[in-house]
Amino acid sequence: MASIKIKRNDKVEVIAGKDKGKQGRVLRVIAERERLLVEGVMMVKKHVKPNPQRNIKGGIAEQESTIHISNVMLLDGEGKKTRVGYRHEGDKKVRFSKASGNTLPEKKK
């Protein structure tokens, strides 16, 4: 299994499936299953039972479902779809955009 080059909080665009063309931020990466949870993509309806103790109203709620990593592409700083590469700058390993060659910014924790 290859390493996943897309990280949490990266901006991605869906390139295949029912949500093709949509863009969103990565909320979660599930590496074992090679899947991502992307904001506003792959919306599914979930039936929710009411729970007065937790102050949850019942009904049909919409939430994001996971999407396979092969169906999304990373967007670089300019908003263009790109593949990801790694290179060493000094003693740090950084990600870079294969389309433009620019370093992808590291997200602050």
N, C-alpha and C positions, 0 to 999 in steps of 0.2 A: 504494500500500500504506500503510495506516494504521500509526502507531507502536504498539508493543506496550507496554501499560500494566502488565503483570505482570512483576515482577522476580524475580531469584534469591532464595531463602530466604523468599518470600511463602508464606502458607498458602492453599491453594485447595481447592475442592470440585468434583468431577466432576458435570456436570449432564446429560450424555448419553452413551450407549454402555453397554458391558457392565459398567463399573465405576461406574455412576451412584450417587451418594450417598457415595462414598469421599472421604476428605480426605487431603491430604498436603502436604509441603513441596516447593517447586520446586527441583530440583537444577540444572537447566540450561535456558537459553532459546536456541532456535535461531531467530533472527529471520528469516533468509532463507526458511525453510520454514514460518514461523508455527506452530512446534511447541514443546512443553514436555516436559521429562523430570521427572515427578513421583514422589516417593518412595512406593513400594508400590502404584502404579497402572499398569495395562496390563502386567501381568506376562506374559512370554513365556518359553518354554523354548528354550534354546540348547544344541546339541550341542558339547561342548568336547573337543578332542583332548588327550591327556596330553602334557605337556612336562616331562621330568625336570630340564632345565637351569633352568627357571624355577620349579620345584617346584609345578607345576600338575597336579592329578589330573584325569583324564578323566571323562566322564559327561555327564549332562544337568543343566545349571545353569539357574536361574531368574533373570531380570533384568528391569528396567523397560524398556519401550519408550516411544517418544514418543507424545504425544497432541496433537491439534490444539487450538489456543488457544481456538477457539470452543466447545469442549466443557467448559471449566472456567470457574468464577467465583471471584473473589477473596473471601476471608473477611476482614472487618475485625477490629479488636481484640476485639469482643464475640462473634465467631464467627458473625456474620450474613453471608449472601451479599450482595455489593454490586458496583455498577459503580464505575469509577474516574474521577475528574476531576482537573484540575490548576488551581491558583490560585497567585497570587503573594502571599507574606507577607513584606513588606519587600522585599528584593531577592533572595529565594529563591523558586524555583518548587517547590511541594510537591504531593504527591498527597493527595487526600481521598476519603472514602467518600461516594458519592452517597446512600446509604440513611440514614446518620446525620449526615453533614456534618462528621464528625471527621477530623482530619488523620491519615493513615496514617503510622506510625512509619518512619523511615529505618533501614535495616539497617546495622550497623557492619561495616566491612571488616576 
